[in-house]
Amino acid sequence: MAHLDTLSPSTISYMAHLKADIRELSLAAHDNNDISTYLIWLQHQVDTLHHASTRGIEAHSDLVELIFQQLLTTKSYWLRHHVKDWHLSYHQEERNFTALSLIDLADKTCNALSCTNQLDNGADTEILALQAINLLSKHS
């Protein structure tokens, strides 16, 4: 496997450009917060980085925390719930994620949530329902 010092300056510049794109494009700004489209775009960017660097998947571990932060901004209450759990287990070192494995898990979870019509449930609806139940139970 090649090391960073054996990569051409244009490859290094290209990789820096890809990482900057990933850092600058937020989920909220991506096609009106469309998580599926964002994950496809992100998967392509990280795959391209992986193939350009030839240093293995772990070479871009600096992107994992950024991807967590982006996924936590989703409007989908249930996806955000899963991402919070993954993030916690990542920081407690119970799970080790790479950028690609996190994107893959998020994509599979989105597909599962979409099949059960839970992907598009926004937090506002869930919070309002919970608040209404809480208010009703206090007044009973």
N, CA, C and O atoms as CSV, one atom per row, in Angstrom:
chain,resi,resn,atom,element,x,y,z
A,1,MET,N,N,0.834,-1.190,0.000
A,1,MET,CA,C,0.000,0.000,0.000
A,1,MET,C,C,0.874,1.248,0.000
A,1,MET,O,O,1.917,1.297,0.652
A,2,ALA,N,N,0.442,2.216,-0.717
A,2,ALA,CA,C,1.184,3.471,-0.820
A,2,ALA,C,C,0.972,4.307,0.432
A,2,ALA,O,O,-0.079,4.244,1.069
A,3,HIS,N,N,1.970,5.076,0.765
A,3,HIS,CA,C,1.861,6.005,1.886
A,3,HIS,C,C,1.669,7.403,1.346
A,3,HIS,O,O,1.849,7.655,0.154
A,4,LEU,N,N,1.298,8.321,2.244
A,4,LEU,CA,C,1.009,9.691,1.839
A,4,LEU,C,C,2.174,10.314,1.077
A,4,LEU,O,O,1.960,11.088,0.144
A,5,ASP,N,N,3.403,9.983,1.465
A,5,ASP,CA,C,4.560,10.596,0.798
A,5,ASP,C,C,4.772,10.061,-0.618
A,5,ASP,O,O,5.535,10.654,-1.382
A,6,THR,N,N,4.115,8.951,-0.992
A,6,THR,CA,C,4.263,8.433,-2.351
A,6,THR,C,C,3.118,8.866,-3.262
A,6,THR,O,O,3.126,8.562,-4.455
A,7,LEU,N,N,2.139,9.570,-2.710
A,7,LEU,CA,C,1.051,10.074,-3.525
A,7,LEU,C,C,1.477,11.357,-4.218
A,7,LEU,O,O,2.278,12.128,-3.690
A,8,SER,N,N,0.940,11.571,-5.383
A,8,SER,CA,C,1.281,12.784,-6.121
A,8,SER,C,C,0.631,13.995,-5.450
A,8,SER,O,O,-0.399,13.862,-4.788
A,9,PRO,N,N,1.233,15.177,-5.621
A,9,PRO,CA,C,0.626,16.389,-5.053
A,9,PRO,C,C,-0.793,16.630,-5.555
A,9,PRO,O,O,-1.626,17.150,-4.812
A,10,SER,N,N,-1.083,16.263,-6.802
A,10,SER,CA,C,-2.430,16.467,-7.319
A,10,SER,C,C,-3.429,15.531,-6.618
A,10,SER,O,O,-4.573,15.918,-6.382
A,11,THR,N,N,-3.010,14.320,-6.288
A,11,THR,CA,C,-3.885,13.387,-5.556
A,11,THR,C,C,-4.148,13.899,-4.150
A,11,THR,O,O,-5.280,13.855,-3.669
A,12,ILE,N,N,-3.117,14.379,-3.500
A,12,ILE,CA,C,-3.262,14.928,-2.147
A,12,ILE,C,C,-4.190,16.140,-2.175
A,12,ILE,O,O,-5.045,16.291,-1.303
A,13,SER,N,N,-4.022,16.998,-3.173
A,13,SER,CA,C,-4.880,18.173,-3.321
A,13,SER,C,C,-6.328,17.767,-3.573
A,13,SER,O,O,-7.252,18.362,-3.018
A,14,TYR,N,N,-6.522,16.749,-4.417
A,14,TYR,CA,C,-7.860,16.261,-4.730
A,14,TYR,C,C,-8.527,15.703,-3.476
A,14,TYR,O,O,-9.706,15.965,-3.237
A,15,MET,N,N,-7.790,14.940,-2.675
A,15,MET,CA,C,-8.335,14.378,-1.436
A,15,MET,C,C,-8.707,15.492,-0.462
A,15,MET,O,O,-9.742,15.414,0.200
A,16,ALA,N,N,-7.885,16.515,-0.370
A,16,ALA,CA,C,-8.191,17.651,0.508
A,16,ALA,C,C,-9.455,18.361,0.030
A,16,ALA,O,O,-10.270,18.800,0.842
A,17,HIS,N,N,-9.614,18.471,-1.272
A,17,HIS,CA,C,-10.806,19.099,-1.849
A,17,HIS,C,C,-12.057,18.281,-1.523
A,17,HIS,O,O,-13.086,18.851,-1.158
A,18,LEU,N,N,-11.981,16.957,-1.650
A,18,LEU,CA,C,-13.119,16.092,-1.329
A,18,LEU,C,C,-13.513,16.210,0.137
A,18,LEU,O,O,-14.697,16.293,0.464
A,19,LYS,N,N,-12.517,16.217,1.018
A,19,LYS,CA,C,-12.803,16.341,2.450
A,19,LYS,C,C,-13.422,17.702,2.763
A,19,LYS,O,O,-14.320,17.800,3.599
A,20,ALA,N,N,-12.952,18.732,2.104
A,20,ALA,CA,C,-13.540,20.067,2.305
A,20,ALA,C,C,-14.999,20.073,1.862
A,20,ALA,O,O,-15.850,20.655,2.534
A,21,ASP,N,N,-15.289,19.429,0.738
A,21,ASP,CA,C,-16.680,19.333,0.277
A,21,ASP,C,C,-17.551,18.629,1.312
A,21,ASP,O,O,-18.664,19.072,1.593
A,22,ILE,N,N,-17.050,17.543,1.875
A,22,ILE,CA,C,-17.803,16.791,2.879
A,22,ILE,C,C,-18.049,17.650,4.111
A,22,ILE,O,O,-19.142,17.637,4.677
A,23,ARG,N,N,-17.033,18.393,4.521
A,23,ARG,CA,C,-17.176,19.244,5.709
A,23,ARG,C,C,-18.129,20.420,5.484
A,23,ARG,O,O,-18.833,20.839,6.403
A,24,GLU,N,N,-18.147,20.947,4.265
A,24,GLU,CA,C,-18.904,22.171,3.996
A,24,GLU,C,C,-20.371,21.920,3.644
A,24,GLU,O,O,-21.211,22.780,3.906
A,25,LEU,N,N,-20.696,20.781,3.066
A,25,LEU,CA,C,-22.075,20.534,2.664
A,25,LEU,C,C,-22.824,19.845,3.799
A,25,LEU,O,O,-22.570,18.683,4.113
A,26,SER,N,N,-23.732,20.565,4.394
A,26,SER,CA,C,-24.496,19.993,5.496
A,26,SER,C,C,-25.683,19.212,4.967
A,26,SER,O,O,-26.125,19.412,3.835
A,27,LEU,N,N,-26.185,18.332,5.788
A,27,LEU,CA,C,-27.370,17.572,5.435
A,27,LEU,C,C,-28.547,18.497,5.176
A,27,LEU,O,O,-29.314,18.275,4.239
A,28,ALA,N,N,-28.698,19.523,5.989
A,28,ALA,CA,C,-29.816,20.456,5.840
A,28,ALA,C,C,-29.774,21.185,4.496
A,28,ALA,O,O,-30.819,21.525,3.940
A,29,ALA,N,N,-28.584,21.423,3.979
A,29,ALA,CA,C,-28.444,22.135,2.712
A,29,ALA,C,C,-28.509,21.200,1.511
A,29,ALA,O,O,-28.549,21.660,0.370
A,30,HIS,N,N,-28.520,19.917,1.752
A,30,HIS,CA,C,-28.475,18.940,0.665
A,30,HIS,C,C,-29.871,18.526,0.250
A,30,HIS,O,O,-30.538,17.792,0.980
A,31,ASP,N,N,-30.321,18.973,-0.892
A,31,ASP,CA,C,-31.621,18.604,-1.461
A,31,ASP,C,C,-32.745,18.641,-0.433
A,31,ASP,O,O,-33.503,17.682,-0.292
A,32,ASN,N,N,-32.843,19.751,0.276
A,32,ASN,CA,C,-33.919,19.957,1.238
A,32,ASN,C,C,-33.960,18.872,2.318
A,32,ASN,O,O,-35.025,18.345,2.641
A,33,ASN,N,N,-32.800,18.551,2.864
A,33,ASN,CA,C,-32.668,17.600,3.967
A,33,ASN,C,C,-33.097,16.185,3.573
A,33,ASN,O,O,-33.643,15.457,4.402
A,34,ASP,N,N,-32.862,15.788,2.331
A,34,ASP,CA,C,-33.179,14.436,1.874
A,34,ASP,C,C,-32.044,13.511,2.294
A,34,ASP,O,O,-30.980,13.500,1.675
A,35,ILE,N,N,-32.274,12.746,3.340
A,35,ILE,CA,C,-31.224,11.908,3.922
A,35,ILE,C,C,-30.739,10.851,2.939
A,35,ILE,O,O,-29.542,10.569,2.897
A,36,SER,N,N,-31.619,10.262,2.155
A,36,SER,CA,C,-31.218,9.213,1.210
A,36,SER,C,C,-30.270,9.755,0.147
A,36,SER,O,O,-29.247,9.141,-0.157
A,37,THR,N,N,-30.620,10.908,-0.415
A,37,THR,CA,C,-29.763,11.531,-1.426
A,37,THR,C,C,-28.426,11.938,-0.819
A,37,THR,O,O,-27.378,11.783,-1.447
A,38,TYR,N,N,-28.465,12.456,0.399
A,38,TYR,CA,C,-27.236,12.860,1.090
A,38,TYR,C,C,-26.331,11.652,1.310
A,38,TYR,O,O,-25.123,11.743,1.095
A,39,LEU,N,N,-26.893,10.528,1.735
A,39,LEU,CA,C,-26.086,9.334,1.988
A,39,LEU,C,C,-25.463,8.797,0.708
A,39,LEU,O,O,-24.323,8.333,0.722
A,40,ILE,N,N,-26.202,8.855,-0.403
A,40,ILE,CA,C,-25.636,8.422,-1.689
A,40,ILE,C,C,-24.459,9.319,-2.066
A,40,ILE,O,O,-23.400,8.833,-2.463
A,41,TRP,N,N,-24.651,10.628,-1.939
A,41,TRP,CA,C,-23.573,11.578,-2.248
A,41,TRP,C,C,-22.371,11.338,-1.335
A,41,TRP,O,O,-21.232,11.295,-1.799
A,42,LEU,N,N,-22.627,11.184,-0.050
A,42,LEU,CA,C,-21.559,10.982,0.928
A,42,LEU,C,C,-20.817,9.674,0.669
A,42,LEU,O,O,-19.590,9.627,0.748
A,43,GLN,N,N,-21.556,8.620,0.361
A,43,GLN,CA,C,-20.944,7.326,0.045
A,43,GLN,C,C,-19.995,7.466,-1.141
A,43,GLN,O,O,-18.884,6.936,-1.120
A,44,HIS,N,N,-20.434,8.177,-2.168
A,44,HIS,CA,C,-19.595,8.382,-3.345
A,44,HIS,C,C,-18.316,9.156,-2.979
A,44,HIS,O,O,-17.223,8.788,-3.410
A,45,GLN,N,N,-18.457,10.223,-2.186
A,45,GLN,CA,C,-17.301,11.027,-1.801
A,45,GLN,C,C,-16.291,10.196,-0.998
A,45,GLN,O,O,-15.091,10.245,-1.265
A,46,VAL,N,N,-16.782,9.442,-0.023
A,46,VAL,CA,C,-15.882,8.655,0.834
A,46,VAL,C,C,-15.272,7.497,0.052
A,46,VAL,O,O,-14.100,7.177,0.249
A,47,ASP,N,N,-16.043,6.862,-0.831
A,47,ASP,CA,C,-15.477,5.817,-1.698
A,47,ASP,C,C,-14.347,6.381,-2.549
A,47,ASP,O,O,-13.292,5.762,-2.687
A,48,THR,N,N,-14.578,7.557,-3.118
A,48,THR,CA,C,-13.554,8.198,-3.947
A,48,THR,C,C,-12.306,8.491,-3.127
A,48,THR,O,O,-11.188,8.260,-3.587
A,49,LEU,N,N,-12.493,8.999,-1.915
A,49,LEU,CA,C,-11.353,9.253,-1.018
A,49,LEU,C,C,-10.602,7.965,-0.726
A,49,LEU,O,O,-9.373,7.920,-0.785
A,50,HIS,N,N,-11.341,6.939,-0.416
A,50,HIS,CA,C,-10.733,5.653,-0.078
A,50,HIS,C,C,-9.882,5.132,-1.232
A,50,HIS,O,O,-8.759,4.672,-1.026
A,51,HIS,N,N,-10.419,5.207,-2.439
A,51,HIS,CA,C,-9.685,4.700,-3.598
A,51,HIS,C,C,-8.498,5.601,-3.959
A,51,HIS,O,O,-7.477,5.121,-4.453
A,52,ALA,N,N,-8.634,6.883,-3.714
A,52,ALA,CA,C,-7.538,7.803,-4.032
A,52,ALA,C,C,-6.378,7.665,-3.054
A,52,ALA,O,O,-5.220,7.828,-3.439
A,53,SER,N,N,-6.677,7.366,-1.798
A,53,SER,CA,C,-5.620,7.364,-0.790
A,53,SER,C,C,-4.828,6.077,-0.740
A,53,SER,O,O,-3.645,6.103,-0.403
A,54,THR,N,N,-5.437,4.957,-1.064
A,54,THR,CA,C,-4.805,3.636,-0.996
A,54,THR,C,C,-4.202,3.342,0.380
A,54,THR,O,O,-3.273,2.543,0.501
A,55,ARG,N,N,-4.736,3.992,1.407
A,55,ARG,CA,C,-4.204,3.773,2.759
A,55,ARG,C,C,-5.175,2.997,3.640
A,55,ARG,O,O,-4.934,2.847,4.837
A,56,GLY,N,N,-6.242,2.515,3.079
A,56,GLY,CA,C,-7.195,1.751,3.856
A,56,GLY,C,C,-8.335,2.612,4.359
A,56,GLY,O,O,-8.278,3.841,4.328
A,57,ILE,N,N,-9.357,1.944,4.814
A,57,ILE,CA,C,-10.566,2.618,5.272
A,57,ILE,C,C,-10.289,3.527,6.459
A,57,ILE,O,O,-10.871,4.608,6.555
A,58,GLU,N,N,-9.410,3.107,7.363
A,58,GLU,CA,C,-9.136,3.876,8.570
A,58,GLU,C,C,-8.456,5.212,8.280
A,58,GLU,O,O,-8.385,6.068,9.162
A,59,ALA,N,N,-7.963,5.401,7.076
A,59,ALA,CA,C,-7.250,6.625,6.724
A,59,ALA,C,C,-8.109,7.873,6.867
A,59,ALA,O,O,-7.580,8.976,7.003
A,60,HIS,N,N,-9.399,7.715,6.837
A,60,HIS,CA,C,-10.289,8.868,6.893
A,60,HIS,C,C,-11.170,8.834,8.142
A,60,HIS,O,O,-12.337,9.226,8.107
A,61,SER,N,N,-10.600,8.369,9.220
A,61,SER,CA,C,-11.346,8.283,10.477
A,61,SER,C,C,-11.732,9.657,11.011
A,61,SER,O,O,-12.631,9.768,11.844
A,62,ASP,N,N,-11.057,10.708,10.536
A,62,ASP,CA,C,-11.407,12.066,10.959
A,62,ASP,C,C,-12.798,12.476,10.483
A,62,ASP,O,O,-13.361,13.447,10.988
A,63,LEU,N,N,-13.354,11.751,9.521
A,63,LEU,CA,C,-14.680,12.073,9.002
A,63,LEU,C,C,-15.809,11.450,9.822
A,63,LEU,O,O,-16.961,11.868,9.695
A,64,VAL,N,N,-15.502,10.466,10.657
A,64,VAL,CA,C,-16.551,9.744,11.385
A,64,VAL,C,C,-17.351,10.688,12.279
A,64,VAL,O,O,-18.582,10.673,12.240
A,65,GLU,N,N,-16.688,11.493,13.067
A,65,GLU,CA,C,-17.398,12.413,13.964
A,65,GLU,C,C,-18.219,13.425,13.169
A,65,GLU,O,O,-19.337,13.762,13.561
A,66,LEU,N,N,-17.680,13.903,12.076
A,66,LEU,CA,C,-18.417,14.829,11.215
A,66,LEU,C,C,-19.682,14.180,10.661
A,66,LEU,O,O,-20.737,14.814,10.621
A,67,ILE,N,N,-19.586,12.938,10.240
A,67,ILE,CA,C,-20.747,12.234,9.705
A,67,ILE,C,C,-21.789,12.041,10.803
A,67,ILE,O,O,-22.984,12.207,10.559
A,68,PHE,N,N,-21.348,11.693,12.004
A,68,PHE,CA,C,-22.295,11.605,13.124
A,68,PHE,C,C,-23.035,12.925,13.310
A,68,PHE,O,O,-24.259,12.944,13.439
A,69,GLN,N,N,-22.290,14.025,13.324
A,69,GLN,CA,C,-22.910,15.338,13.537
A,69,GLN,C,C,-23.904,15.672,12.432
A,69,GLN,O,O,-24.961,16.245,12.698
A,70,GLN,N,N,-23.570,15.318,11.195
A,70,GLN,CA,C,-24.494,15.564,10.082
A,70,GLN,C,C,-25.757,14.717,10.223
A,70,GLN,O,O,-26.866,15.217,10.036
A,71,LEU,N,N,-25.588,13.436,10.552
A,71,LEU,CA,C,-26.740,12.552,10.683
A,71,LEU,C,C,-27.649,12.962,11.839
A,71,LEU,O,O,-28.859,12.738,11.792
A,72,LEU,N,N,-27.077,13.550,12.852
A,72,LEU,CA,C,-27.878,13.998,13.993
A,72,LEU,C,C,-28.761,15.199,13.654
A,72,LEU,O,O,-29.630,15.565,14.444
A,73,THR,N,N,-28.550,15.812,12.496
A,73,THR,CA,C,-29.382,16.954,12.091
A,73,THR,C,C,-30.580,16.531,11.242
A,73,THR,O,O,-31.353,17.380,10.798
A,74,THR,N,N,-30.738,15.236,11.014
A,74,THR,CA,C,-31.856,14.774,10.193
A,74,THR,C,C,-33.192,15.123,10.846
A,74,THR,O,O,-33.298,15.216,12.069
A,75,LYS,N,N,-34.199,15.313,10.009
A,75,LYS,CA,C,-35.544,15.596,10.503
A,75,LYS,C,C,-36.238,14.323,10.997
A,75,LYS,O,O,-37.235,14.393,11.715
A,76,SER,N,N,-35.713,13.182,10.615
A,76,SER,CA,C,-36.320,11.910,10.994
A,76,SER,C,C,-36.035,11.603,12.460
A,76,SER,O,O,-34.891,11.376,12.855
A,77,TYR,N,N,-37.091,11.601,13.247
A,77,TYR,CA,C,-36.949,11.324,14.673
A,77,TYR,C,C,-36.321,9.958,14.910
A,77,TYR,O,O,-35.397,9.839,15.715
A,78,TRP,N,N,-36.806,8.917,14.221
A,78,TRP,CA,C,-36.334,7.563,14.474
A,78,TRP,C,C,-34.906,7.356,14.011
A,78,TRP,O,O,-34.141,6.667,14.687
A,79,LEU,N,N,-34.527,7.924,12.890
A,79,LEU,CA,C,-33.135,7.813,12.455
A,79,LEU,C,C,-32.235,8.531,13.452
A,79,LEU,O,O,-31.191,8.008,13.841
A,80,ARG,N,N,-32.638,9.723,13.861
A,80,ARG,CA,C,-31.832,10.470,14.834
A,80,ARG,C,C,-31.682,9.676,16.133
A,80,ARG,O,O,-30.620,9.702,16.755
A,81,HIS,N,N,-32.729,8.977,16.540
A,81,HIS,CA,C,-32.681,8.132,17.739
A,81,HIS,C,C,-31.612,7.040,17.587
A,81,HIS,O,O,-30.829,6.802,18.507
A,82,HIS,N,N,-31.584,6.385,16.434
A,82,HIS,CA,C,-30.573,5.347,16.179
A,82,HIS,C,C,-29.171,5.950,16.158
A,82,HIS,O,O,-28.238,5.393,16.738
A,83,VAL,N,N,-29.032,7.085,15.489
A,83,VAL,CA,C,-27.712,7.724,15.380
A,83,VAL,C,C,-27.187,8.109,16.760
A,83,VAL,O,O,-25.993,7.965,17.024
A,84,LYS,N,N,-28.053,8.593,17.636
A,84,LYS,CA,C,-27.633,8.921,19.009
A,84,LYS,C,C,-27.094,7.686,19.716
A,84,LYS,O,O,-26.076,7.760,20.405
A,85,ASP,N,N,-27.763,6.559,19.554
A,85,ASP,CA,C,-27.304,5.311,20.167
A,85,ASP,C,C,-25.950,4.890,19.609
A,85,ASP,O,O,-25.055,4.509,20.363
A,86,TRP,N,N,-25.798,4.959,18.280
A,86,TRP,CA,C,-24.521,4.594,17.663
A,86,TRP,C,C,-23.405,5.510,18.136
A,86,TRP,O,O,-22.295,5.063,18.425
A,87,HIS,N,N,-23.715,6.805,18.210
A,87,HIS,CA,C,-22.730,7.800,18.611
A,87,HIS,C,C,-22.259,7.535,20.039
A,87,HIS,O,O,-21.064,7.597,20.329
A,88,LEU,N,N,-23.194,7.243,20.914
A,88,LEU,CA,C,-22.855,6.939,22.299
A,88,LEU,C,C,-21.979,5.693,22.378
A,88,LEU,O,O,-20.969,5.692,23.081
A,89,SER,N,N,-22.352,4.647,21.673
A,89,SER,CA,C,-21.554,3.420,21.716
A,89,SER,C,C,-20.177,3.619,21.080
A,89,SER,O,O,-19.211,2.965,21.472
A,90,TYR,N,N,-20.087,4.511,20.109
A,90,TYR,CA,C,-18.795,4.839,19.488
A,90,TYR,C,C,-17.882,5.529,20.503
A,90,TYR,O,O,-16.700,5.200,20.604
A,91,HIS,N,N,-18.428,6.477,21.245
A,91,HIS,CA,C,-17.609,7.192,22.229
A,91,HIS,C,C,-17.290,6.349,23.453
A,91,HIS,O,O,-16.288,6.586,24.128
A,92,GLN,N,N,-18.127,5.377,23.741
A,92,GLN,CA,C,-17.838,4.468,24.846
A,92,GLN,C,C,-16.967,3.301,24.389
A,92,GLN,O,O,-16.701,2.369,25.147
A,93,GLU,N,N,-16.533,3.375,23.140
A,93,GLU,CA,C,-15.659,2.391,22.513
A,93,GLU,C,C,-16.249,0.987,22.491
A,93,GLU,O,O,-15.524,-0.007,22.497
A,94,GLU,N,N,-17.585,0.923,22.466
A,94,GLU,CA,C,-18.259,-0.362,22.308
A,94,GLU,C,C,-18.335,-0.743,20.835
A,94,GLU,O,O,-18.372,-1.924,20.488
A,95,ARG,N,N,-18.359,0.282,19.964
A,95,ARG,CA,C,-18.413,0.048,18.525
A,95,ARG,C,C,-17.353,0.897,17.846
A,95,ARG,O,O,-17.109,2.044,18.222
A,96,ASN,N,N,-16.737,0.310,16.848
A,96,ASN,CA,C,-15.729,1.023,16.085
A,96,ASN,C,C,-16.281,1.244,14.679
A,96,ASN,O,O,-16.497,0.292,13.930
A,97,PHE,N,N,-16.505,2.498,14.335
A,97,PHE,CA,C,-17.022,2.828,13.012
A,97,PHE,C,C,-15.932,3.410,12.138
A,97,PHE,O,O,-15.042,4.118,12.608
A,98,THR,N,N,-16.019,3.096,10.859
A,98,THR,CA,C,-15.277,3.832,9.844
A,98,THR,C,C,-16.312,4.724,9.159
A,98,THR,O,O,-17.515,4.552,9.355
A,99,ALA,N,N,-15.849,5.655,8.373
A,99,ALA,CA,C,-16.783,6.515,7.646
A,99,ALA,C,C,-17.708,5.665,6.773
A,99,ALA,O,O,-18.915,5.903,6.727
A,100,LEU,N,N,-17.143,4.681,6.087
A,100,LEU,CA,C,-17.951,3.837,5.201
A,100,LEU,C,C,-18.929,2.961,5.973
A,100,LEU,O,O,-20.073,2.800,5.548
A,101,SER,N,N,-18.506,2.392,7.095
A,101,SER,CA,C,-19.421,1.519,7.843
A,101,SER,C,C,-20.560,2.317,8.458
A,101,SER,O,O,-21.680,1.817,8.553
A,102,LEU,N,N,-20.293,3.554,8.880
A,102,LEU,CA,C,-21.342,4.401,9.434
A,102,LEU,C,C,-22.352,4.791,8.357
A,102,LEU,O,O,-23.560,4.763,8.594
A,103,ILE,N,N,-21.863,5.151,7.188
A,103,ILE,CA,C,-22.753,5.496,6.076
A,103,ILE,C,C,-23.595,4.284,5.686
A,103,ILE,O,O,-24.796,4.410,5.445
A,104,ASP,N,N,-22.968,3.120,5.624
A,104,ASP,CA,C,-23.680,1.898,5.263
A,104,ASP,C,C,-24.771,1.573,6.285
A,104,ASP,O,O,-25.891,1.230,5.906
A,105,LEU,N,N,-24.456,1.677,7.565
A,105,LEU,CA,C,-25.442,1.424,8.609
A,105,LEU,C,C,-26.595,2.432,8.544
A,105,LEU,O,O,-27.760,2.062,8.695
A,106,ALA,N,N,-26.264,3.692,8.322
A,106,ALA,CA,C,-27.301,4.719,8.207
A,106,ALA,C,C,-28.196,4.448,6.999
A,106,ALA,O,O,-29.414,4.615,7.075
A,107,ASP,N,N,-27.594,4.032,5.889
A,107,ASP,CA,C,-28.366,3.734,4.683
A,107,ASP,C,C,-29.303,2.552,4.913
A,107,ASP,O,O,-30.473,2.613,4.536
A,108,LYS,N,N,-28.811,1.489,5.521
A,108,LYS,CA,C,-29.646,0.321,5.805
A,108,LYS,C,C,-30.774,0.683,6.767
A,108,LYS,O,O,-31.902,0.218,6.607
A,109,THR,N,N,-30.473,1.504,7.756
A,109,THR,CA,C,-31.492,1.922,8.714
A,109,THR,C,C,-32.537,2.790,8.035
A,109,THR,O,O,-33.731,2.641,8.294
A,110,CYS,N,N,-32.101,3.694,7.167
A,110,CYS,CA,C,-33.041,4.529,6.402
A,110,CYS,C,C,-33.961,3.667,5.561
A,110,CYS,O,O,-35.165,3.916,5.503
A,111,ASN,N,N,-33.412,2.662,4.914
A,111,ASN,CA,C,-34.231,1.773,4.082
A,111,ASN,C,C,-35.255,1.030,4.931
A,111,ASN,O,O,-36.415,0.908,4.540
A,112,ALA,N,N,-34.831,0.535,6.089
A,112,ALA,CA,C,-35.751,-0.176,6.984
A,112,ALA,C,C,-36.834,0.769,7.499
A,112,ALA,O,O,-38.010,0.407,7.532
A,113,LEU,N,N,-36.449,1.961,7.895
A,113,LEU,CA,C,-37.424,2.937,8.390
A,113,LEU,C,C,-38.384,3.372,7.284
A,113,LEU,O,O,-39.568,3.604,7.531
A,114,SER,N,N,-37.870,3.479,6.084
A,114,SER,CA,C,-38.705,3.873,4.949
A,114,SER,C,C,-39.755,2.795,4.655
A,114,SER,O,O,-40.900,3.112,4.331
A,115,CYS,N,N,-39.365,1.537,4.769
A,115,CYS,CA,C,-40.303,0.426,4.519
A,115,CYS,C,C,-41.449,0.418,5.522
A,115,CYS,O,O,-42.539,-0.064,5.214
A,116,THR,N,N,-41.213,0.944,6.716
A,116,THR,CA,C,-42.259,0.974,7.751
A,116,THR,C,C,-42.846,2.374,7.912
A,116,THR,O,O,-43.530,2.660,8.894
A,117,ASN,N,N,-42.573,3.240,6.941
A,117,ASN,CA,C,-43.080,4.622,6.944
A,117,ASN,C,C,-42.695,5.400,8.195
A,117,ASN,O,O,-43.464,6.237,8.668
A,118,GLN,N,N,-41.521,5.133,8.727
A,118,GLN,CA,C,-41.050,5.844,9.907
A,118,GLN,C,C,-39.927,6.819,9.590
A,118,GLN,O,O,-39.520,7.585,10.463
A,119,LEU,N,N,-39.422,6.810,8.380
A,119,LEU,CA,C,-38.284,7.671,8.047
A,119,LEU,C,C,-38.661,9.136,8.052
A,119,LEU,O,O,-37.883,9.970,8.516
A,120,ASP,N,N,-39.832,9.466,7.548
A,120,ASP,CA,C,-40.206,10.870,7.403
A,120,ASP,C,C,-40.911,11.458,8.610
A,120,ASP,O,O,-41.319,12.619,8.579
A,121,ASN,N,N,-41.062,10.683,9.669
A,121,ASN,CA,C,-41.696,11.227,10.867
A,121,ASN,C,C,-40.761,12.228,11.515
A,121,ASN,O,O,-39.704,11.861,12.029
A,122,GLY,N,N,-41.145,13.478,11.491
A,122,GLY,CA,C,-40.313,14.527,12.064
A,122,GLY,C,C,-40.406,14.559,13.571
A,122,GLY,O,O,-41.368,14.066,14.160
A,123,ALA,N,N,-39.408,15.138,14.181
A,123,ALA,CA,C,-39.377,15.245,15.640
A,123,ALA,C,C,-40.531,16.091,16.141
A,123,ALA,O,O,-41.055,15.832,17.224
A,124,ASP,N,N,-40.940,17.102,15.377
A,124,ASP,CA,C,-42.001,17.988,15.834
A,124,ASP,C,C,-43.286,17.214,16.112
A,124,ASP,O,O,-43.940,17.441,17.130
A,125,THR,N,N,-43.650,16.307,15.218
A,125,THR,CA,C,-44.856,15.507,15.400
A,125,THR,C,C,-44.740,14.629,16.638
A,125,THR,O,O,-45.675,14.531,17.432
A,126,GLU,N,N,-43.586,13.995,16.792
A,126,GLU,CA,C,-43.375,13.117,17.934
A,126,GLU,C,C,-43.398,13.901,19.246
A,126,GLU,O,O,-44.021,13.476,20.219
A,127,ILE,N,N,-42.733,15.017,19.267
A,127,ILE,CA,C,-42.670,15.822,20.485
A,127,ILE,C,C,-44.045,16.350,20.848
A,127,ILE,O,O,-44.429,16.327,22.017
A,128,LEU,N,N,-44.787,16.824,19.862
A,128,LEU,CA,C,-46.134,17.320,20.131
A,128,LEU,C,C,-47.043,16.215,20.674
A,128,LEU,O,O,-47.838,16.454,21.583
A,129,ALA,N,N,-46.926,15.024,20.128
A,129,ALA,CA,C,-47.738,13.908,20.602
A,129,ALA,C,C,-47.378,13.544,22.041
A,129,ALA,O,O,-48.259,13.314,22.870
A,130,LEU,N,N,-46.094,13.495,22.328
A,130,LEU,CA,C,-45.660,13.183,23.696
A,130,LEU,C,C,-46.082,14.277,24.678
A,130,LEU,O,O,-46.496,13.986,25.800
A,131,GLN,N,N,-45.974,15.525,24.250
A,131,GLN,CA,C,-46.400,16.622,25.122
A,131,GLN,C,C,-47.895,16.571,25.373
A,131,GLN,O,O,-48.341,16.833,26.490
A,132,ALA,N,N,-48.679,16.239,24.354
A,132,ALA,CA,C,-50.126,16.146,24.517
A,132,ALA,C,C,-50.482,15.028,25.488
A,132,ALA,O,O,-51.345,15.207,26.348
A,133,ILE,N,N,-49.832,13.889,25.362
A,133,ILE,CA,C,-50.077,12.767,26.277
A,133,ILE,C,C,-49.691,13.153,27.695
A,133,ILE,O,O,-50.400,12.837,28.650
A,134,ASN,N,N,-48.566,13.835,27.825
A,134,ASN,CA,C,-48.099,14.272,29.146
A,134,ASN,C,C,-49.098,15.250,29.778
A,134,ASN,O,O,-49.401,15.143,30.966
A,135,LEU,N,N,-49.600,16.182,29.004
A,135,LEU,CA,C,-50.573,17.143,29.512
A,135,LEU,C,C,-51.882,16.465,29.922
A,135,LEU,O,O,-52.463,16.791,30.958
A,136,LEU,N,N,-52.331,15.535,29.112
A,136,LEU,CA,C,-53.562,14.810,29.425
A,136,LEU,C,C,-53.409,13.996,30.705
A,136,LEU,O,O,-54.333,13.939,31.516
A,137,SER,N,N,-52.262,13.372,30.892
A,137,SER,CA,C,-52.060,12.565,32.098
A,137,SER,C,C,-51.965,13.428,33.346
A,137,SER,O,O,-52.349,12.973,34.423
A,138,LYS,N,N,-51.468,14.655,33.243
A,138,LYS,CA,C,-51.378,15.556,34.382
A,138,LYS,C,C,-52.743,16.088,34.789
A,138,LYS,O,O,-52.985,16.353,35.966
A,139,HIS,N,N,-53.637,16.244,33.813
A,139,HIS,CA,C,-54.955,16.803,34.087
A,139,HIS,C,C,-55.995,15.753,34.417
A,139,HIS,O,O,-57.144,16.093,34.698
A,140,SER,N,N,-55.617,14.483,34.388
A,140,SER,CA,C,-56.589,13.406,34.681
A,140,SER,C,C,-56.705,13.145,36.166
A,140,SER,O,O,-57.473,12.277,36.582
